[in-house]
Amino acid sequence: MIELIKNKNNDSLPHIVRTGDLMAFRPEELKLGKSVDFIWADPPWGDRMMKFFFTQNLKFEPSRREVLWPYQEFMKGLLERCVPLMGQKTIMFIEYGKANTEAITNIMTESPLNIIGKRDINYFGNGKWLSHDLYILALHNDQTINNFVPSSEELKGIGGSKMIVKTIKNLLSSHYVESCPNNEKTIFDPTCGIGLTAEASLHYGMRFIGNEFILERAERTKQKLKKAVK
């Protein structure tokens, strides 16, 4: 299911939230007509979290047949669905746990994307800051993008939408993204959860496009977008 949500910064480019299985998503559903500027993804980390999120979804869709995608297959599918939305100036960020670093790196290397850099970042859980990785990817291989992305040290102790905002701040004024105004730029999140990337897009007045598998989480993303136009 795809829902269009009013964008107060640009009536002609509404926000889009798709609710459903990412593996059943086809990029042409969005009918964008242009590439997105940023992609930010924080997919489930490893098979254990894949199983958890599928199980969670069954609470909201009891009649749904449970489908478990192994995390490596899921990551390949995620990249396959993102690449058609990318242009030469699109920059993609993927958050992922360190336990699967080697496997995830291999999957990225086998894709059309280039790993431009990686940051050691963290999130707050169980009462403390926990470490994971932030990958920077693009269709080109211009390593100088790293000059515009904060270092691991600069991102320490920052989580949620604030970390996303800080990460892309300098890139918005660089030549690595389209030179159009912010209200014509787009952030796509293929696993948008409760809407942290949506919050970041609203901070910069950009258009948000997201996909989320769990109905309740997708609704929280939608409410954040709708609240911004009240």
Long-range contacts (C-beta under 8 A, 24 or more apart in sequence): 2-29, 2-30, 3-222, 5-222, 5-225, 5-226, 5-229, 6-226, 6-229, 7-183, 7-207, 7-229, 8-228, 8-229, 9-182, 9-183, 9-205, 9-206, 9-207, 10-183, 10-184, 10-207, 13-183, 13-184, 13-186, 13-207, 14-207, 15-198, 15-201, 15-207, 15-208, 15-209, 15-225, 16-208, 16-209, 16-210, 17-192, 17-208, 17-209, 17-210, 17-211, 17-212, 17-218, 17-221, 17-222, 17-225, 18-210, 18-211, 18-212, 19-211, 19-212, 19-213, 19-215, 19-218, 20-211, 20-213, 21-67, 21-213, 22-74, 22-77, 22-78, 22-81, 22-190, 22-191, 22-211, 22-213, 23-67, 23-69, 23-74, 23-77, 25-81, 25-190, 25-211, 26-81, 27-81, 27-82, 27-84, 27-85, 28-84, 30-85, 30-209, 32-85, 32-186, 32-209, 34-87, 35-85, 35-86, 35-87, 35-89, 35-90, 36-85, 36-86, 36-87, 36-90, 36-186, 36-187, 36-188, 36-209, 37-89, 37-90, 37-91, 37-177, 37-178, 37-185, 37-186, 37-187, 37-206, 38-90, 38-91, 38-92, 38-93, 38-168, 38-171, 38-177, 38-185, 38-186, 38-187, 38-188, 39-82, 39-85, 39-86, 39-90, 39-91, 39-92, 39-93, 39-187, 39-188, 39-189, 39-190, 40-92, 40-93, 40-164, 40-187, 40-188, 40-189, 40-197, 40-200, 41-78, 41-82, 41-92, 41-93, 41-94, 41-95, 41-189, 41-190, 41-191, 42-94, 42-95, 42-96, 42-189, 42-191, 42-193, 42-196, 43-74, 43-75, 43-78, 43-94, 43-96, 43-190, 43-191, 44-71, 44-74, 44-191, 45-71, 45-96, 45-97, 45-99, 45-100, 45-132, 46-71, 46-97, 46-99, 46-100, 47-71, 50-74, 53-213, 53-214, 54-213, 56-214, 57-213, 57-214, 57-215, 60-214, 60-215, 60-216, 61-215, 71-100, 72-103, 72-107, 75-104, 75-107, 76-107, 76-111, 78-190, 78-191, 79-107, 79-108, 79-111, 79-113, 80-111, 81-190, 82-188, 82-190, 83-111, 83-112, 83-113, 83-139, 85-188, 86-138, 86-139, 87-139, 87-178, 88-138, 88-139, 88-140, 89-176, 89-177, 89-178, 90-138, 90-139, 90-177, 91-116, 91-136, 91-137, 91-138, 91-145, 91-168, 91-171, 91-176, 91-177, 92-136, 92-137, 92-138, 93-134, 93-135, 93-136, 93-137, 93-164, 93-167, 94-134, 94-135, 94-137, 95-121, 95-132, 95-133, 95-134, 95-135, 96-132, 96-133, 96-135, 97-132, 97-133, 98-131, 98-132, 98-133, 101-133, 104-135, 108-135, 108-137, 112-139, 113-137, 113-138, 113-139, 114-138, 114-139, 114-140, 114-141, 116-141, 116-142, 116-143, 116-145, 116-146, 117-143, 117-145, 117-146, 117-149, 119-149, 119-150, 119-151, 119-152, 119-155, 120-152, 121-152, 121-155, 121-156, 121-158, 121-163, 122-155, 122-156, 122-157, 122-159, 123-159, 123-160, 124-159, 129-156, 129-157, 129-159, 134-167, 142-176, 145-171, 145-176, 148-174, 148-176, 160-196, 160-199, 161-196, 161-197, 161-199, 161-200, 161-203, 164-196, 164-197, 164-199, 164-200, 165-200, 165-203, 165-204, 168-200, 168-204, 172-204, 182-206, 183-207, 192-217, 192-218, 192-221, 193-217, 193-221, 194-220, 194-221, 195-220, 195-221, 195-222, 195-223, 195-224, 195-225, 198-224, 198-225, 199-224, 202-228
